[in-house]
Amino acid sequence: MLHIQDNRCIMAEYKDGIPQDQRRIHLFSLILPCGVCYGPGKLVFRNEIQICDPNEILLSVCTLFKLVGLLPKGKMSESDNNRFRILVVDDDSTILDLYQRILDPVIPLPCLPNFEITCCSQGDEAVNSVKRSNEENAPYAVAFLDLNMPPGPDGQWTAEQMQRLDPSINIVVVTGYRTNPSGEVANRAKISDKLLYLQKPFHHQEIVQFATALSAKWKAERQLLALHSDLEALVEKRTAELVQSNKLLKIEVDNRKRMQLELQDGFENLKKVMNSTVQAITTTIEKRDPYTSGHQQRVADLSRCIAREIRFSENEIEGIYIAAAIHDIGKISLPAEILAKPVPLSDIEVSLIQAHCQTGYDILKGIDFPWPIAEIVLQHHERLDGSGYPRGFAGDDILMAARIIGVADVVETMASHRPYRPSIGIDKALEEITQNKGILYEPLVVDACLKIFNTKEFQLPS
């Protein structure tokens, strides 16, 4: 910090090693601490080192500012960013001339910032000058303001008006009253916390120090405000982009939901068409074999109940139902005379009947069902022990869906009338699958079938 008294100057120590971006803050804490005390011809700060030669004061101060990066090492041009506007207000023209000589000397010092000085003799004139500077976008960095300026407004009123017009201006109230800050003058002046106080007579180095430090502070604050403004603009831009992205995302989500609904509607329509097609095929087959009318539908209903009892998924149950509803589609290639023959069939006729599984497979294999319908139709007469047809599959080689339809087909066939025999009855049908459980028929399927007949009172549709 700095202490000026008589022929001694004490200046703040600046230690090497402080990063460049921290030097300004460090300096401000030295130059403008809270509770700084100003007396006649002196400034008192903290962290002191001694400089004995008073003629070196100004050079030492400038060297300090250069060191912390507030002043350039060479002479500055008019267009340099360190050019600051200073407003001085005093009713004494001699004092105004003194400010001019101190801050804008005829022979510029290489270490002194470039100050542009505006002098006013009255408070209202100074207020108008501040107003014009704002309109011209050329604000003042520092104002030195006398407290008592008859016949016009005093310094207190002038300071309040200037701060109202430009809150960023740094105001130093300079007065000739001699007393301590808590005395009569301080109460009379009602100096704001935002104002600095300097007592006359002042030393020209004090003016230089105030002007330089406060200009640097003003510049840093403007840079900080600009940074905040840029940051706010960037945040606003990013927020707008995010809002726009959210809008586009919402549109995309809505479009996907709409497409999903359209696909779902299309899928439901396709299922309806498929079910109608399956029903048409079933009806066509039964037209050629009126004695077994409704057989495929009853097998499909029973197969669905068995699959549900085993806790298959709804999608799997639907596939089993469709396969069961057309499991005898291969019989469309058989002569009607064989299908309706009222007497037992010959071996050749039995062979033709058994071929309906392969024929059904050949008809369905080219259709892209969501389930292996063709393979299920092919295997519905296979048996666990390998005694079935057409391929003699056994055990796990047989699809579970085919095992379900196989059991349902046996139960429905035995419980229904046929051209060559009357109904054997549901009890005999259940007895058949019970006796051959684990031999011909899947035990899990048999147990489920028995359960829905015995405990759930299932009845085959007539």
N, C-alpha and C positions, 0 to 999 in steps of 0.2 A: 504494500500500500504506500501511500505517500503522506509525508508530514513536512510541511513548509513552515519554518519559523525562524525569523532573523536571518542569519547567514548559514543555516544548516538545512539540509534537505534529506529526508529519509524516504527511501523508495522501496516498493514491494519487491521481494525476491521472486525471480522467475526461474524455476528449476528445469534443467534439461530432462528430456524423457517423456514430457507430457505430449500425447498425440496431437497432431495438428488440429483435428476436429474438436478437441476439447479445450483449446487454448482460449477461444473467445469466452466461453462460459467461465473459465478460470479467471480471466481478466475482469469480467463484470463483477464477479464476487469480490474482487479486490477493490475495484474502483467505486462500486455503488453498494456498499453493505448497508443493512438496516441499522438505524440509530447512529449514522455518521454525524459527527459534531463539527460544525464550522464556527470558527471564531475570527477575530480580526487578523487578517493576514495569514491564516493557517488552515490546512485541511488535515484531519487526523484519520488515519486508516490503520489496518492491522498488518501483521507479518512484515516487519520493517527491516531494511538494511540501510546503511548510512552512505550518503554521497556528500563529501565535504565541500566541494567547490560549487557554489550556487549558480555559477555561469554554465554549469553542465546540466542543470535541471531539465531544460527544454530538450536538449539533445538526448538525455537519458530517457525521458518520457517517450520521445519519438522512437528511440531504439527499442524500448519495450514494446511499443505498438507494432513495429516492424517484426519483432521476434515472434509475436503471437499471430502474425498474419493479418493485422488490421490495416497496415500501410504497405504500399509497394516499396521495393528497394530503390527504384529510380524515380525520376520526376514524373508526375502524372499529367495527362493531357486533359483538355476540357471535356472530352467525351468519356473520361474514366468513370467507372462505377462508384468510386470513392469521392465523387463530387457532391457536396452536401450544401443545402440551403440553410442559412442561419438568419433568424430574425432577432434584431435587438431593438428594445423599446425603452426609451428614457427621454425625459423632458429636457435633459441637459445635453446640448449639442457637443460639448467637450467630451462627455462620456461616450457619445455615439462615435465621435472621431477616434477615441481610444480603442473601442471595439474594432473599428475598421482597421486600424494600424496593427492590432494584435492578430486578428484572424485573417487579414488580407494584406500582408506586408508588401511594400514596394518591391523588395527583393525576396521572392518566395523561398522559404526554407525547403530543402529537399525532403525532409521528414514530415512536413506538415500537410495534412489532407487539404484538398482543394475546396475551400469554402466560398460560397457565394453569399454575400452579406446584403441584407435588406434592413434599412434603418427607419424607424418610426418614432415620432416624438410624443404621440398620444395613444391611449389605449384603443379608442374607437378606430383610429387609423390602422393599428396593428390587427384588429379583428377583421377589418375589410381586406387587409393584405392576405391574411390566412384564408379567407373565403375565396379570393381570386386564385390563390395558389392551388386550392383544391379543384376549382373549376378548370384550371389549366393543366391539371394532373402533374403539378410540380410542387409537392408539399414540402413544408419546412421540417427539418430533422430536429432542430433545437431552437428554443426561444429564450433569450435573456431579457428579463422583464423587471423594470423598476417597480417598487411598491407604491410610491407616492408620486403622482404625475399631474399636479394641478395645471390648468383648471378642468381637465377632462376626467374621465373615469379612472379609478385607482387600479393598481395591479391585480388586486383580488378579483374584481369584476372582469378585467381583461383576461386573466388566466382562465376563469370559468367559461367565458365565451369561446376562447381559443380551444379549450379542451372539448367543448360541445361540438365545435365545427370539425376538429381533427383530434380524436382521442389518442392518436399515435405520437403527437408532438411531445417532445421532452421540454419542460418548462423549468427554468432556473430563475427564481425570484431573487433579485439583487436589491438590497436596501442598506441605508445608512444607519438604521437603528442599531443601538448597541445594548444588547441584553442577552440572556440565555434563552433557549427555546421555550422554557416553561414560564417565562416572564410576561410582562405586559405586552411587549411587541408581538410575541407569538400569538397571544390571545386576540390582539387587535387585528393582526393580519389574517387570522383564520386560514392559515396555509393548508392546503389539501395534502393528504398523504402522497399524492402523485407528484407534488411539486418538490423541487430541491431549493435549498436556501443558502445564499451566499451573502456575506456581509461586506459592505464597503468600509474602507477602501480595499479593493481586491488587488491581488498580484496578477500580472498578465499571464504568468504560467497557470494560474488557477483557471482563467478563461480558456486557455488552450487545452488544459486537461479536461475540463467539462465538455467543451465543444467536440474534442476528439473522441472521448469515451462515449458520450451520449449519441454522437453520430454513428459510431460503430454499433451501439446498442439498437438504435433506430433501424439501421440497415439490417441487422440480424433479425429483428422482429418482423420487418417487411418480408424478408426471405422466408421466415417461418410461416407467415400468413400466406405467402404465395405457395409454399409447399403444401400447407393445409388445403388451400383452394384447389391445387392440382390433385391432391389426394381425394378431396370431396368430388371433384369432377370425374376422377377415375372410378371412384366407388359408384357414383351415379351412372356412369357409362356401363360399368360391369353389372350394376343392378338392372339397368334397362335391358342389357343383353340377356341376363338371367330371366327376367320377366318374359322377354320375347321367346327365349328357349323353352320356358315353361308353357307358354301359349302354344308353341309348335308341338311340344311334347303332348300337351292335352289334346290337340287336334289329332296327332298320331294315335294316341290311346283311344280316342273316340272312333277314329277310322278302323282301328284294329277290332274294337268291340263290335262295331257295325258289321265288319267283315266276318267276325266270329259268329254273330247272330245269323248272318246270311248263310254262312257255311253250315251252321247248325240246322237252319231251316231246310237248306238243300239236302243235308244228310237225312233229316226226318222224312222229307219227301221221297228221297231215294229208298229209304227203308220201307215206306208205304208201297212204292212201286215194286220193290223186291218181294214184299210179302204178298202183294196182289198177284205178281207173276208166279210165285210159288203156289198160291192157292189155285191159280188157273191151271198150272201143270197137274196139281193133285186132282182137280176136277176132271181134267182130260183123261187121266189114268183110270179114274173110277168109272167114267162113262163106258170104258171098254170092259170093266169088271164090276158090274152092278152088285154082285153077290158079296163083294168086300168093300162096299161103299162106306166111307168114313173110317176105314182102317188106319190110314196114315195120320189122319187128324187125331184119332184116339191115342195112337202111339206117340204122337208129338206131345199131347197133353200130359200123358203119363211120364214121358221122358223129362219134361220140364219140371214136374213135381219131384221126381227122383233127384235131378240135378240140384234143385233148390234145397232139398233135404240134406244133401251132401255138402251144401254151402259153397257151391260154385258161384263165381261172380255173375252179375246180371248179363254182362257181355258174353260170357261163356254159355250161360243158359240160353240166350237168344240164338247163338250158333247151333246148339244142340237141338233146339226146337225146330229151326229151319231144316236142318239135316233130316230130322225124323219125319217132318211133313212131306218130304220128297224121297224118302229112303227107297221106295219101290218104283222110282221113275223108270228104271231099266225095263220094267214089265211092259212098257209101251211098245216094245219090239216083239212081244209074244203074240201068237195067234189068240184071238178071243175064245176059240173053241177050247184051248188048253186052260185058260183062266177060268172058264165057266164049266169045265168038265165035271159031271156029278159023280164020277167014280174015281177010285184011286188011279194015279198017273203011272204010266209005264216008266221004265228006267230012262228011256230016251227023253221023254217029256220032263222027267225030273231034272235031267241034265240041262234042258232048255230053260227050265224055271231057275235053276241055280246060276245060270249065266246072266240073270238080270242085274246082279251086283256089278259085274264088269261093264255091262252096257250102261248102267247108270253112271258109273265113273267116267266112261268115255263121253257121255253127254255133258257132264258137269265140269270136267277138268279144265275146259277152256274159259270158264266163267271165273272172274276175279272176285270171289267172295272174301269178306274179312276173316272167314274161318275156313278150315280145311274140309269143306262140305263134301267134295268129291271123294276124298279119302275116307271120310266117315261112312258115306254111302257104300263104298267098296267093302268096308270091313264089318258091316253090321251083322253078318252071319258067321263071323269068326268066333271060335270058342277058346277058352283058356288052355285046354289040353291039346289044341292044334287040330281038333277033329272037324273044324268048321270049313267053310269055303268062302271065296274061290281060291285063296292062296295058302290056306292052312296055317295062318299066323297063330302064335300062342303067346300067353303071358303078357309081358310088357310091350311086345310088338304091336299089340292091339291098342288103338287109341281109347282113352277112357270114355270119350263121347260115344264111340262105337259100342263099347261094352254096355253103356246105359241103354242105348237104343235097342241092342240085342235082347236084353232082359225085358224091356217094355214090349218089344215085338212078340216075344214068346208068350207073355202073359195075355196080351190082347188077342192074339191068334187063338189060343186055347179057350179063351172065355167067349169067343164069338162063333157064330155059325159060319160054315163053309159049304160050298156046293156039294162036296163029297161026304160031309158029316155034320151032325148037329153040334151045338156048343158043348164042350166038355165041362165048363163051369170055372168060376174064378178060384174056387177052393183047390181044384186039381191043378190049376195053373200055378198057384202059390206053392202047392206041394212040390211041383216039378222043379221050381227054381230053388226051393229049400233043400231038396235031396241032392241037387247037383251044384250047390254052392261051393265054390273053390275048385270044382272040377270043370264044369262048362261055363259057369257064370261067376263074375266078379263078386266076392263076398260083400264088399262095401256097398255095391249096388243092390244086391239081394236084400241086405239088411234094411236099406233105405226104402226099398219097394214094399217089404213086409210091414214096415212101420207105418207108412202112409195109408196102407189098407187096413191094418189092424187097430191103430190108435187114432188115426185122423179120419177114419171112415171115408176114405177116398172111394169113389165109384167111377167106373169107366162110362163116358157118355154113350148113350144108346144111339 
